[in-house]
C-alpha cells in the first residue's frame, strides 16, 4: 500500500460514480486486474491487447475508436503504469489491485507459465518504480484507491 492510498472494498468500488470518467486499474501481473475491471464495466479495455502495437496506437484507439461505456472508460493492465508516467492520458481514478507475492506465484503456477515466476520480482520492481515516479507528480485531481484482492 502506498502512503496516500485508501483501501476500498469490492462493494465500495461497485458503488463508485465513474460515469464519464477515466479509470485505470493497475497491479502486478496475476493480481486480478482483469477480474476487477469486469466487475466495474463489461466493456473494460485491456491494455494487454495492445502491448504489441505500443502506447501510441493504444492511445489513438482508446481516445477515438472505443465507445465510452455507461460507466465511463475503465482501462486495466500493465500498460497503465506507462500511461501514468507518460501523462498522455490522465485518469480521474487509479485503482491498484494488490495481492501477496505467494498468491501471485500461485496464479502463475496454476494458470500461467510457471517458468516466468523467476521474472516476477524484477517486473514488480519496474512497476513500482513507475508508480513512485507518478506519485512524485501525481495530479491532485486524480483519486488513488487500493483494492486488496483476497480471493
C-alpha positions in Angstrom: 0.0 0.0 0.0 1.2 3.4 -0.8 1.2 6.2 1.9 -1.6 8.2 0.2 -3.9 5.4 -0.8 -7.2 4.3 0.7 -8.3 0.6 0.9 -11.6 0.0 -0.6 -14.0 -3.0 -0.7 -15.5 -4.5 -3.8 -18.9 -3.2 -2.8 -17.5 0.3 -2.4 -15.8 0.0 -5.8 -19.1 -1.1 -7.4 -20.8 1.9 -5.9 -18.3 4.5 -7.2 -19.6 7.1 -9.5 -17.4 6.5 -12.5 -19.7 7.7 -15.2 -17.8 9.9 -17.8 -14.5 9.2 -16.0 -11.3 7.5 -17.0 -10.5 4.8 -14.5 -7.1 3.0 -14.6 -6.8 -0.4 -12.8 -3.2 -1.2 -12.1 -1.5 -4.1 -10.2 1.3 -6.6 -10.6 0.9 -9.5 -13.1 -1.6 -12.0 -11.8 -3.2 -9.7 -9.2 -6.7 -9.8 -10.6 -6.9 -6.6 -12.6 -9.0 -8.2 -15.4 -11.4 -9.7 -12.9 -11.9 -6.4 -11.2 -12.3 -4.5 -14.4 -15.1 -6.9 -15.4 -16.8 -6.2 -12.1 -16.9 -2.5 -12.9 -17.5 -2.4 -16.7 -18.2 -5.3 -19.0 -16.6 -3.2 -21.8 -13.4 -2.5 -20.0 -10.3 -2.0 -22.2 -7.4 -4.4 -21.6 -4.0 -3.0 -22.3 -2.5 -6.5 -22.8 -4.4 -6.5 -26.1 -2.2 -3.5 -27.2 1.3 -4.5 -26.0 2.4 -5.5 -29.5 1.2 -2.3 -31.1 2.6 0.1 -28.5 1.4 3.1 -26.4 0.8 5.5 -29.3 -1.6 3.2 -31.2 -3.3 2.3 -27.9 -3.9 5.9 -27.1 -5.3 6.6 -30.6 -7.6 3.6 -30.4 -8.9 4.4 -26.8 -9.3 8.1 -27.4 -11.0 7.9 -30.8 -12.3 4.5 -31.6 -13.6 2.9 -28.4 -17.0 3.9 -27.3 -17.3 5.3 -23.8 -19.4 2.9 -21.8 -22.2 3.8 -19.5 -19.7 3.6 -16.7 -17.1 5.8 -18.3 -13.9 4.2 -19.6 -12.3 1.5 -17.5 -8.8 0.6 -18.6 -6.8 -2.2 -17.0 -3.4 -3.7 -17.4 0.3 -3.4 -17.1 0.5 -0.6 -19.8 -1.4 1.7 -17.4 1.8 2.1 -15.5 3.4 3.5 -18.6 0.4 5.7 -19.3 0.6 7.2 -15.8 4.2 8.1 -16.2 3.7 9.5 -19.8 0.8 11.7 -18.6 -0.6 11.4 -22.1 -3.9 10.2 -20.6 -4.7 11.5 -17.1 -7.1 9.2 -15.2 -9.8 10.5 -12.8 -9.3 7.4 -10.7 -6.5 4.9 -10.3 -7.3 1.6 -8.5 -4.3 -0.5 -7.5 -5.1 -4.2 -7.1 -2.7 -5.8 -4.6 -2.1 -9.4 -3.7 0.7 -11.1 -1.7 3.6 -12.4 -3.6 2.8 -16.0 -2.7 -0.6 -15.6 -4.4 0.9 -14.0 -7.5 3.2 -17.1 -7.8 0.3 -19.4 -7.2 -1.6 -17.8 -10.1 1.5 -18.3 -12.4 1.8 -22.0 -11.3 -1.8 -22.8 -11.8 -3.0 -20.6 -14.8 0.0 -19.1 -16.5 3.6 -20.1 -17.3 5.4 -21.2 -14.1 8.8 -20.7 -15.8 8.1 -16.9 -15.6 7.9 -16.8 -11.8 11.6 -16.1 -11.7 11.0 -12.8 -13.6 8.1 -11.5 -11.3 10.3 -9.8 -8.8 12.1 -7.7 -11.4 8.8 -6.9 -13.2 7.2 -5.9 -9.9 10.1 -3.6 -9.2 9.7 -1.9 -12.6 6.0 -1.3 -12.0 6.7 0.0 -8.5 9.3 2.4 -9.9 6.9 3.8 -12.4 4.2 4.1 -9.7 6.5 6.0 -7.4 7.6 8.2 -10.3 3.9 9.0 -11.0 3.3 9.7 -7.3 6.1 12.2 -7.2 4.0 14.4 -9.6 0.5 13.0 -9.1 -2.2 15.2 -10.4 -4.2 16.5 -7.4 -7.5 15.8 -9.2 -6.7 12.0 -9.5 -8.1 9.8 -6.8 -5.9 6.8 -5.8 -7.5 3.8 -4.2 -6.2 0.3 -3.3 -8.2 -2.9 -3.5 -6.8 -5.9 -1.7 -7.7 -8.9 -3.8 -8.2 -11.6 -1.2 -9.9 -14.2 -3.4 
